[in-house]
Amino acid sequence: MSSSKPRKPVERFLSFIPLAGGRSALILHVGKLTQGYWISEVGSAIGGRGFELEKVPTREGVKEVYHVHVSADGASCDCPGGTYHGHCKHANAIRKLMERGTLPPAGAGALALPVAA
């Protein structure tokens, strides 16, 4: 018989600051940790919407950039959490911002990519 206690849910919330020039600031708060990202819509060659999140500040000059793709089928991210666990805070944050109508409409400030025929 296991006597382990159930895990307490980690408090999560986000802050979104729209900026001029097609780039915005996203701040993710997960438990006691806070991390900022520059967010830009970069378009998607496979449909849906694509976003680039650049971690701020970068560690030791190493640029950490993640890409989130959102479509009618769901959201995916190329960060370690998205790659190895199938879900992550980045994709969840983008979906939440879209649900709230906080992100600009698709294409506003996005880099258009050609769609393969």
ABEGO torsion letter per residue (X at the ends): XBABBBBBBBBBBBBBBBBBGGBBBBBBBBEABBBBBBBBBAEBAAEEBBBBBBBOBBBGGBBBBBBBBBBAAEBBBABAAAAAAGBBAAAAAAAAAAAAGABBBBGBGBBBBBBBX
